[in-house]
Amino acid sequence: MRAEKHETESCEHVPNLFRLYMFVAVALIICTALSFVFNYYASEDVHTVAKTTAFLLILGVASLKALLVGYIFMHLKWDWGKLYFLIIPVAILGMMMIIVLLPDALLGVLYDAKDQLIIAEQFAKEMKK
């Protein structure tokens, strides 16, 4: 008897989320359809929307879909207090990684190109011998 009462007590504070999940599922379907529509109107055949504009619209729709999934299906709406202490340090570390790796990403290509030119010149000299 006590176990049955405990099960019902624990389920009372959980709201009925089926309607919310179905609303989000329909919104995700509509957003996916919008992405295809934007892509269709930017295609070579129709070309009523510029490709850059279509890309930005599709990116916005994808961001909205990610927010919906994270907020509802990953329970960020209800468990934000539990996740807050994890998200901030990860964001700080991510920004630090960008700052640390940015010089290699920007300047590494330049140095690689110079090295390849030097190797090519050495190879050409050896081929002439």
Distance bins in CASP14 RR format, pairs under 12 A and 6 or more apart:
PFRMAT RR
TARGET T0000
AUTHOR 0000-0000-0000
RMODE 2
METHOD distances of the structure
MODEL  1
1 7 0 0 0 0 0 1 0 0 0 0 0
1 8 0 0 0 0 0 1 0 0 0 0 0
2 8 0 0 0 0 0 1 0 0 0 0 0
2 9 0 0 0 0 0 1 0 0 0 0 0
3 9 0 0 0 0 0 1 0 0 0 0 0
3 10 0 0 0 0 0 1 0 0 0 0 0
4 10 0 0 0 0 0 1 0 0 0 0 0
4 11 0 0 0 0 0 1 0 0 0 0 0
5 11 0 0 0 0 0 1 0 0 0 0 0
5 12 0 0 0 0 0 1 0 0 0 0 0
6 12 0 0 0 0 0 1 0 0 0 0 0
7 14 0 0 0 0 0 1 0 0 0 0 0
8 14 0 0 0 0 0 1 0 0 0 0 0
13 78 0 0 0 0 0 1 0 0 0 0 0
14 75 0 0 0 0 0 1 0 0 0 0 0
14 78 0 0 0 0 1 0 0 0 0 0 0
15 21 0 0 0 0 0 1 0 0 0 0 0
15 75 0 0 0 0 0 1 0 0 0 0 0
15 77 0 0 0 0 0 1 0 0 0 0 0
15 78 0 0 0 0 1 0 0 0 0 0 0
16 22 0 0 0 0 0 1 0 0 0 0 0
17 23 0 0 0 0 0 1 0 0 0 0 0
17 24 0 0 0 0 1 0 0 0 0 0 0
17 25 0 0 0 0 0 1 0 0 0 0 0
17 72 0 0 0 0 1 0 0 0 0 0 0
17 73 0 0 0 0 1 0 0 0 0 0 0
17 75 0 0 0 0 1 0 0 0 0 0 0
17 77 0 0 0 0 1 0 0 0 0 0 0
17 78 0 0 0 0 1 0 0 0 0 0 0
18 24 0 0 0 0 0 1 0 0 0 0 0
18 25 0 0 0 0 0 1 0 0 0 0 0
19 25 0 0 0 0 0 1 0 0 0 0 0
19 26 0 0 0 0 0 1 0 0 0 0 0
19 72 0 0 0 0 0 1 0 0 0 0 0
20 26 0 0 0 0 0 1 0 0 0 0 0
20 27 0 0 0 0 0 1 0 0 0 0 0
20 68 0 0 0 0 0 1 0 0 0 0 0
20 71 0 0 0 0 0 1 0 0 0 0 0
20 72 1 0 0 1 0 0 0 0 0 0 0
20 73 0 0 0 0 1 0 0 0 0 0 0
20 75 0 0 0 0 0 1 0 0 0 0 0
20 77 0 0 0 0 1 0 0 0 0 0 0
20 78 0 0 0 0 0 1 0 0 0 0 0
21 27 0 0 0 0 0 1 0 0 0 0 0
21 28 0 0 0 0 0 1 0 0 0 0 0
21 68 0 0 0 0 0 1 0 0 0 0 0
21 69 0 0 0 0 0 1 0 0 0 0 0
21 72 1 0 0 1 0 0 0 0 0 0 0
21 73 1 0 0 1 0 0 0 0 0 0 0
21 75 0 0 0 0 0 1 0 0 0 0 0
21 77 0 0 0 0 0 1 0 0 0 0 0
22 28 0 0 0 0 0 1 0 0 0 0 0
22 29 0 0 0 0 0 1 0 0 0 0 0
22 72 0 0 0 0 0 1 0 0 0 0 0
23 29 0 0 0 0 0 1 0 0 0 0 0
23 30 0 0 0 0 0 1 0 0 0 0 0
23 68 0 0 0 0 1 0 0 0 0 0 0
23 72 0 0 0 0 1 0 0 0 0 0 0
23 73 0 0 0 0 0 1 0 0 0 0 0
24 30 0 0 0 0 0 1 0 0 0 0 0
24 31 0 0 0 0 0 1 0 0 0 0 0
24 64 0 0 0 0 0 1 0 0 0 0 0
24 65 0 0 0 0 1 0 0 0 0 0 0
24 67 0 0 0 0 0 1 0 0 0 0 0
24 68 1 0 1 0 0 0 0 0 0 0 0
24 69 1 0 0 1 0 0 0 0 0 0 0
24 70 0 0 0 0 1 0 0 0 0 0 0
24 71 0 0 0 0 1 0 0 0 0 0 0
24 72 1 0 1 0 0 0 0 0 0 0 0
24 73 1 0 0 1 0 0 0 0 0 0 0
24 74 0 0 0 0 0 1 0 0 0 0 0
24 77 0 0 0 0 0 1 0 0 0 0 0
25 31 0 0 0 0 0 1 0 0 0 0 0
25 32 0 0 0 0 0 1 0 0 0 0 0
25 65 0 0 0 0 0 1 0 0 0 0 0
25 68 0 0 0 0 1 0 0 0 0 0 0
25 69 0 0 0 0 0 1 0 0 0 0 0
25 72 0 0 0 0 1 0 0 0 0 0 0
25 73 0 0 0 0 1 0 0 0 0 0 0
26 32 0 0 0 0 0 1 0 0 0 0 0
26 33 0 0 0 0 0 1 0 0 0 0 0
26 68 0 0 0 0 0 1 0 0 0 0 0
27 33 0 0 0 0 0 1 0 0 0 0 0
27 34 0 0 0 0 0 1 0 0 0 0 0
27 61 0 0 0 0 0 1 0 0 0 0 0
27 64 0 0 0 0 1 0 0 0 0 0 0
27 65 0 0 0 0 1 0 0 0 0 0 0
27 67 0 0 0 0 0 1 0 0 0 0 0
27 68 1 0 0 1 0 0 0 0 0 0 0
27 69 0 0 0 0 0 1 0 0 0 0 0
27 71 0 0 0 0 0 1 0 0 0 0 0
27 72 0 0 0 0 1 0 0 0 0 0 0
27 73 0 0 0 0 0 1 0 0 0 0 0
28 34 0 0 0 0 0 1 0 0 0 0 0
28 35 0 0 0 0 0 1 0 0 0 0 0
28 61 0 0 0 0 0 1 0 0 0 0 0
28 62 0 0 0 0 0 1 0 0 0 0 0
28 64 0 0 0 0 1 0 0 0 0 0 0
28 65 1 0 1 0 0 0 0 0 0 0 0
28 66 0 0 0 0 0 1 0 0 0 0 0
28 67 0 0 0 0 0 1 0 0 0 0 0
28 68 1 0 0 1 0 0 0 0 0 0 0
28 69 1 0 0 1 0 0 0 0 0 0 0
28 70 0 0 0 0 0 1 0 0 0 0 0
28 72 0 0 0 0 1 0 0 0 0 0 0
28 73 0 0 0 0 1 0 0 0 0 0 0
29 35 0 0 0 0 0 1 0 0 0 0 0
29 36 0 0 0 0 0 1 0 0 0 0 0
29 61 0 0 0 0 0 1 0 0 0 0 0
29 65 0 0 0 0 0 1 0 0 0 0 0
29 68 0 0 0 0 0 1 0 0 0 0 0
30 36 0 0 0 0 0 1 0 0 0 0 0
30 37 0 0 0 0 0 1 0 0 0 0 0
30 61 0 0 0 0 1 0 0 0 0 0 0
30 64 0 0 0 0 0 1 0 0 0 0 0
30 65 0 0 0 0 1 0 0 0 0 0 0
30 68 0 0 0 0 0 1 0 0 0 0 0
31 37 0 0 0 0 0 1 0 0 0 0 0
31 38 0 0 0 0 0 1 0 0 0 0 0
31 57 0 0 0 0 0 1 0 0 0 0 0
31 58 0 0 0 0 1 0 0 0 0 0 0
31 59 0 0 0 0 0 1 0 0 0 0 0
31 60 0 0 0 0 1 0 0 0 0 0 0
31 61 1 0 1 0 0 0 0 0 0 0 0
31 62 0 0 0 0 1 0 0 0 0 0 0
31 63 0 0 0 0 1 0 0 0 0 0 0
31 64 1 0 1 0 0 0 0 0 0 0 0
31 65 1 0 1 0 0 0 0 0 0 0 0
31 66 0 0 0 0 0 1 0 0 0 0 0
31 67 0 0 0 0 0 1 0 0 0 0 0
31 68 1 0 0 1 0 0 0 0 0 0 0
31 69 0 0 0 0 0 1 0 0 0 0 0
32 38 0 0 0 0 0 1 0 0 0 0 0
32 39 0 0 0 0 0 1 0 0 0 0 0
32 58 0 0 0 0 0 1 0 0 0 0 0
32 61 0 0 0 0 1 0 0 0 0 0 0
32 62 0 0 0 0 1 0 0 0 0 0 0
32 64 0 0 0 0 0 1 0 0 0 0 0
32 65 1 0 0 1 0 0 0 0 0 0 0
32 68 0 0 0 0 0 1 0 0 0 0 0
32 69 0 0 0 0 0 1 0 0 0 0 0
33 39 0 0 0 0 0 1 0 0 0 0 0
33 40 0 0 0 0 0 1 0 0 0 0 0
33 58 0 0 0 0 0 1 0 0 0 0 0
33 61 0 0 0 0 1 0 0 0 0 0 0
33 65 0 0 0 0 0 1 0 0 0 0 0
34 40 0 0 0 0 0 1 0 0 0 0 0
34 41 0 0 0 0 0 1 0 0 0 0 0
34 54 0 0 0 0 0 1 0 0 0 0 0
34 57 1 0 0 1 0 0 0 0 0 0 0
34 58 0 0 0 0 1 0 0 0 0 0 0
34 59 0 0 0 0 0 1 0 0 0 0 0
34 60 0 0 0 0 1 0 0 0 0 0 0
34 61 1 0 1 0 0 0 0 0 0 0 0
34 62 0 0 0 0 0 1 0 0 0 0 0
34 64 0 0 0 0 1 0 0 0 0 0 0
34 65 0 0 0 0 1 0 0 0 0 0 0
35 41 0 0 0 0 0 1 0 0 0 0 0
35 42 0 0 0 0 0 1 0 0 0 0 0
35 54 0 0 0 0 1 0 0 0 0 0 0
35 55 0 0 0 0 0 1 0 0 0 0 0
35 56 0 0 0 0 0 1 0 0 0 0 0
35 57 0 0 0 0 1 0 0 0 0 0 0
35 58 1 0 1 0 0 0 0 0 0 0 0
35 59 0 0 0 0 1 0 0 0 0 0 0
35 60 0 0 0 0 1 0 0 0 0 0 0
35 61 1 0 1 0 0 0 0 0 0 0 0
35 62 1 0 0 1 0 0 0 0 0 0 0
35 63 0 0 0 0 0 1 0 0 0 0 0
35 64 0 0 0 0 0 1 0 0 0 0 0
35 65 0 0 0 0 1 0 0 0 0 0 0
36 42 0 0 0 0 0 1 0 0 0 0 0
36 43 0 0 0 0 0 1 0 0 0 0 0
36 54 0 0 0 0 0 1 0 0 0 0 0
36 57 0 0 0 0 0 1 0 0 0 0 0
36 58 0 0 0 0 1 0 0 0 0 0 0
36 61 0 0 0 0 0 1 0 0 0 0 0
37 43 0 0 0 0 0 1 0 0 0 0 0
37 46 0 0 0 0 0 1 0 0 0 0 0
37 48 0 0 0 0 0 1 0 0 0 0 0
37 49 0 0 0 0 1 0 0 0 0 0 0
37 54 0 0 0 0 1 0 0 0 0 0 0
37 57 0 0 0 0 1 0 0 0 0 0 0
37 58 0 0 0 0 1 0 0 0 0 0 0
37 61 0 0 0 0 1 0 0 0 0 0 0
38 46 0 0 0 0 0 1 0 0 0 0 0
38 48 0 0 0 0 0 1 0 0 0 0 0
38 49 1 0 0 1 0 0 0 0 0 0 0
38 50 0 0 0 0 0 1 0 0 0 0 0
38 51 0 0 0 0 0 1 0 0 0 0 0
38 52 0 0 0 0 0 1 0 0 0 0 0
38 53 0 0 0 0 1 0 0 0 0 0 0
38 54 1 0 1 0 0 0 0 0 0 0 0
38 55 0 0 0 0 1 0 0 0 0 0 0
38 56 0 0 0 0 1 0 0 0 0 0 0
38 57 1 0 1 0 0 0 0 0 0 0 0
38 58 1 0 1 0 0 0 0 0 0 0 0
38 59 0 0 0 0 1 0 0 0 0 0 0
38 60 0 0 0 0 1 0 0 0 0 0 0
38 61 1 0 0 1 0 0 0 0 0 0 0
38 62 0 0 0 0 0 1 0 0 0 0 0
39 45 0 0 0 0 0 1 0 0 0 0 0
39 46 0 0 0 0 0 1 0 0 0 0 0
39 47 0 0 0 0 0 1 0 0 0 0 0
39 49 0 0 0 0 1 0 0 0 0 0 0
39 51 0 0 0 0 1 0 0 0 0 0 0
39 53 0 0 0 0 0 1 0 0 0 0 0
39 54 1 0 0 1 0 0 0 0 0 0 0
39 55 0 0 0 0 1 0 0 0 0 0 0
39 57 0 0 0 0 1 0 0 0 0 0 0
39 58 1 0 0 1 0 0 0 0 0 0 0
39 59 0 0 0 0 0 1 0 0 0 0 0
39 61 0 0 0 0 0 1 0 0 0 0 0
39 62 0 0 0 0 0 1 0 0 0 0 0
40 46 1 0 0 1 0 0 0 0 0 0 0
40 47 0 0 0 0 0 1 0 0 0 0 0
40 48 0 0 0 0 1 0 0 0 0 0 0
40 49 0 0 0 0 1 0 0 0 0 0 0
40 54 0 0 0 0 1 0 0 0 0 0 0
40 57 0 0 0 0 0 1 0 0 0 0 0
40 58 0 0 0 0 0 1 0 0 0 0 0
41 47 1 0 0 1 0 0 0 0 0 0 0
41 48 1 0 1 0 0 0 0 0 0 0 0
41 49 1 0 1 0 0 0 0 0 0 0 0
41 50 0 0 0 0 1 0 0 0 0 0 0
41 51 0 0 0 0 0 1 0 0 0 0 0
41 53 0 0 0 0 1 0 0 0 0 0 0
41 54 1 0 0 1 0 0 0 0 0 0 0
41 57 0 0 0 0 1 0 0 0 0 0 0
41 58 0 0 0 0 0 1 0 0 0 0 0
42 48 0 0 0 0 1 0 0 0 0 0 0
42 49 1 0 1 0 0 0 0 0 0 0 0
42 50 1 0 0 1 0 0 0 0 0 0 0
42 51 1 0 1 0 0 0 0 0 0 0 0
42 52 0 0 0 0 1 0 0 0 0 0 0
42 53 1 0 0 1 0 0 0 0 0 0 0
42 54 1 1 0 0 0 0 0 0 0 0 0
42 55 1 0 0 1 0 0 0 0 0 0 0
42 56 0 0 0 0 0 1 0 0 0 0 0
42 57 0 0 0 0 1 0 0 0 0 0 0
42 58 0 0 0 0 1 0 0 0 0 0 0
43 49 0 0 0 0 1 0 0 0 0 0 0
43 50 0 0 0 0 0 1 0 0 0 0 0
43 51 0 0 0 0 1 0 0 0 0 0 0
43 54 0 0 0 0 1 0 0 0 0 0 0
44 51 0 0 0 0 1 0 0 0 0 0 0
46 54 0 0 0 0 0 1 0 0 0 0 0
47 53 0 0 0 0 0 1 0 0 0 0 0
47 54 0 0 0 0 1 0 0 0 0 0 0
48 54 0 0 0 0 1 0 0 0 0 0 0
49 55 0 0 0 0 1 0 0 0 0 0 0
49 56 0 0 0 0 0 1 0 0 0 0 0
49 57 1 0 0 1 0 0 0 0 0 0 0
49 58 0 0 0 0 0 1 0 0 0 0 0
50 56 0 0 0 0 1 0 0 0 0 0 0
50 57 0 0 0 0 0 1 0 0 0 0 0
51 57 0 0 0 0 0 1 0 0 0 0 0
51 58 0 0 0 0 0 1 0 0 0 0 0
52 58 0 0 0 0 0 1 0 0 0 0 0
52 59 0 0 0 0 0 1 0 0 0 0 0
53 59 0 0 0 0 0 1 0 0 0 0 0
53 60 0 0 0 0 0 1 0 0 0 0 0
54 60 0 0 0 0 0 1 0 0 0 0 0
54 61 0 0 0 0 0 1 0 0 0 0 0
55 61 0 0 0 0 0 1 0 0 0 0 0
55 62 0 0 0 0 0 1 0 0 0 0 0
56 62 0 0 0 0 0 1 0 0 0 0 0
56 63 0 0 0 0 0 1 0 0 0 0 0
57 63 0 0 0 0 0 1 0 0 0 0 0
57 64 0 0 0 0 0 1 0 0 0 0 0
58 64 0 0 0 0 0 1 0 0 0 0 0
58 65 0 0 0 0 0 1 0 0 0 0 0
59 65 0 0 0 0 0 1 0 0 0 0 0
59 66 0 0 0 0 0 1 0 0 0 0 0
60 66 0 0 0 0 1 0 0 0 0 0 0
60 67 0 0 0 0 1 0 0 0 0 0 0
61 67 0 0 0 0 0 1 0 0 0 0 0
61 68 0 0 0 0 0 1 0 0 0 0 0
62 68 0 0 0 0 0 1 0 0 0 0 0
62 69 0 0 0 0 0 1 0 0 0 0 0
63 69 0 0 0 0 0 1 0 0 0 0 0
63 70 0 0 0 0 0 1 0 0 0 0 0
64 70 0 0 0 0 0 1 0 0 0 0 0
64 71 0 0 0 0 0 1 0 0 0 0 0
65 71 0 0 0 0 0 1 0 0 0 0 0
65 72 0 0 0 0 0 1 0 0 0 0 0
65 73 0 0 0 0 0 1 0 0 0 0 0
66 72 0 0 0 0 0 1 0 0 0 0 0
66 73 0 0 0 0 0 1 0 0 0 0 0
66 74 0 0 0 0 0 1 0 0 0 0 0
66 76 0 0 0 0 0 1 0 0 0 0 0
67 73 0 0 0 0 0 1 0 0 0 0 0
67 74 0 0 0 0 0 1 0 0 0 0 0
67 76 0 0 0 0 1 0 0 0 0 0 0
67 77 0 0 0 0 0 1 0 0 0 0 0
68 74 0 0 0 0 0 1 0 0 0 0 0
68 76 0 0 0 0 0 1 0 0 0 0 0
68 77 0 0 0 0 0 1 0 0 0 0 0
69 75 0 0 0 0 0 1 0 0 0 0 0
69 76 0 0 0 0 1 0 0 0 0 0 0
69 77 0 0 0 0 0 1 0 0 0 0 0
70 76 1 0 1 0 0 0 0 0 0 0 0
70 77 0 0 0 0 1 0 0 0 0 0 0
70 78 0 0 0 0 0 1 0 0 0 0 0
70 79 0 0 0 0 0 1 0 0 0 0 0
70 80 0 0 0 0 0 1 0 0 0 0 0
70 83 0 0 0 0 0 1 0 0 0 0 0
70 87 0 0 0 0 0 1 0 0 0 0 0
71 77 1 0 1 0 0 0 0 0 0 0 0
71 78 0 0 0 0 1 0 0 0 0 0 0
71 79 0 0 0 0 0 1 0 0 0 0 0
71 80 0 0 0 0 1 0 0 0 0 0 0
71 83 0 0 0 0 0 1 0 0 0 0 0
72 78 0 0 0 0 1 0 0 0 0 0 0
72 79 0 0 0 0 0 1 0 0 0 0 0
73 79 0 0 0 0 0 1 0 0 0 0 0
74 80 0 0 0 0 0 1 0 0 0 0 0
74 82 0 0 0 0 0 1 0 0 0 0 0
74 83 0 0 0 0 1 0 0 0 0 0 0
74 87 0 0 0 0 0 1 0 0 0 0 0
75 81 0 0 0 0 0 1 0 0 0 0 0
75 82 0 0 0 0 1 0 0 0 0 0 0
75 83 0 0 0 0 1 0 0 0 0 0 0
76 82 0 0 0 0 1 0 0 0 0 0 0
76 83 1 0 0 1 0 0 0 0 0 0 0
76 84 0 0 0 0 1 0 0 0 0 0 0
76 86 0 0 0 0 0 1 0 0 0 0 0
76 87 0 0 0 0 1 0 0 0 0 0 0
77 83 0 0 0 0 0 1 0 0 0 0 0
79 85 0 0 0 0 0 1 0 0 0 0 0
79 86 0 0 0 0 0 1 0 0 0 0 0
79 87 0 0 0 0 0 1 0 0 0 0 0
80 86 0 0 0 0 0 1 0 0 0 0 0
80 87 0 0 0 0 1 0 0 0 0 0 0
80 88 0 0 0 0 0 1 0 0 0 0 0
81 87 0 0 0 0 1 0 0 0 0 0 0
81 88 0 0 0 0 0 1 0 0 0 0 0
83 89 0 0 0 0 0 1 0 0 0 0 0
83 90 0 0 0 0 0 1 0 0 0 0 0
83 91 0 0 0 0 0 1 0 0 0 0 0
84 90 0 0 0 0 0 1 0 0 0 0 0
84 91 0 0 0 0 0 1 0 0 0 0 0
85 91 0 0 0 0 0 1 0 0 0 0 0
85 92 0 0 0 0 0 1 0 0 0 0 0
86 92 0 0 0 0 0 1 0 0 0 0 0
86 93 0 0 0 0 0 1 0 0 0 0 0
87 93 0 0 0 0 0 1 0 0 0 0 0
87 94 0 0 0 0 0 1 0 0 0 0 0
88 94 0 0 0 0 0 1 0 0 0 0 0
88 95 0 0 0 0 0 1 0 0 0 0 0
89 95 0 0 0 0 0 1 0 0 0 0 0
89 96 0 0 0 0 0 1 0 0 0 0 0
90 96 0 0 0 0 0 1 0 0 0 0 0
90 97 0 0 0 0 0 1 0 0 0 0 0
91 97 0 0 0 0 0 1 0 0 0 0 0
91 98 0 0 0 0 0 1 0 0 0 0 0
92 98 0 0 0 0 0 1 0 0 0 0 0
92 99 0 0 0 0 0 1 0 0 0 0 0
93 99 0 0 0 0 0 1 0 0 0 0 0
93 100 0 0 0 0 0 1 0 0 0 0 0
94 100 0 0 0 0 1 0 0 0 0 0 0
94 101 0 0 0 0 1 0 0 0 0 0 0
94 102 0 0 0 0 0 1 0 0 0 0 0
95 101 0 0 0 0 0 1 0 0 0 0 0
95 102 0 0 0 0 0 1 0 0 0 0 0
96 102 0 0 0 0 0 1 0 0 0 0 0
97 104 0 0 0 0 0 1 0 0 0 0 0
97 105 0 0 0 0 0 1 0 0 0 0 0
98 104 0 0 0 0 0 1 0 0 0 0 0
98 105 0 0 0 0 1 0 0 0 0 0 0
98 106 0 0 0 0 0 1 0 0 0 0 0
99 105 0 0 0 0 0 1 0 0 0 0 0
99 106 0 0 0 0 0 1 0 0 0 0 0
101 107 0 0 0 0 0 1 0 0 0 0 0
101 108 0 0 0 0 0 1 0 0 0 0 0
102 108 0 0 0 0 0 1 0 0 0 0 0
103 109 0 0 0 0 0 1 0 0 0 0 0
103 110 0 0 0 0 0 1 0 0 0 0 0
103 111 0 0 0 0 0 1 0 0 0 0 0
104 110 0 0 0 0 0 1 0 0 0 0 0
104 111 0 0 0 0 1 0 0 0 0 0 0
104 112 0 0 0 0 0 1 0 0 0 0 0
105 111 0 0 0 0 0 1 0 0 0 0 0
105 112 0 0 0 0 0 1 0 0 0 0 0
106 112 0 0 0 0 0 1 0 0 0 0 0
107 113 0 0 0 0 0 1 0 0 0 0 0
107 114 0 0 0 0 0 1 0 0 0 0 0
108 114 0 0 0 0 1 0 0 0 0 0 0
108 115 0 0 0 0 1 0 0 0 0 0 0
108 116 0 0 0 0 0 1 0 0 0 0 0
109 115 0 0 0 0 0 1 0 0 0 0 0
109 116 0 0 0 0 0 1 0 0 0 0 0
110 116 0 0 0 0 0 1 0 0 0 0 0
110 117 0 0 0 0 0 1 0 0 0 0 0
111 117 0 0 0 0 0 1 0 0 0 0 0
111 118 0 0 0 0 0 1 0 0 0 0 0
112 118 0 0 0 0 0 1 0 0 0 0 0
112 119 0 0 0 0 0 1 0 0 0 0 0
113 119 0 0 0 0 0 1 0 0 0 0 0
113 120 0 0 0 0 0 1 0 0 0 0 0
114 120 0 0 0 0 0 1 0 0 0 0 0
114 121 0 0 0 0 0 1 0 0 0 0 0
115 121 0 0 0 0 0 1 0 0 0 0 0
115 122 0 0 0 0 0 1 0 0 0 0 0
116 122 0 0 0 0 0 1 0 0 0 0 0
116 123 0 0 0 0 0 1 0 0 0 0 0
117 123 0 0 0 0 0 1 0 0 0 0 0
117 124 0 0 0 0 0 1 0 0 0 0 0
118 124 0 0 0 0 0 1 0 0 0 0 0
118 125 0 0 0 0 0 1 0 0 0 0 0
119 125 0 0 0 0 0 1 0 0 0 0 0
119 126 0 0 0 0 0 1 0 0 0 0 0
120 126 0 0 0 0 0 1 0 0 0 0 0
120 127 0 0 0 0 0 1 0 0 0 0 0
121 127 0 0 0 0 0 1 0 0 0 0 0
121 128 0 0 0 0 0 1 0 0 0 0 0
122 128 0 0 0 0 0 1 0 0 0 0 0
122 129 0 0 0 0 0 1 0 0 0 0 0
123 129 0 0 0 0 0 1 0 0 0 0 0
END
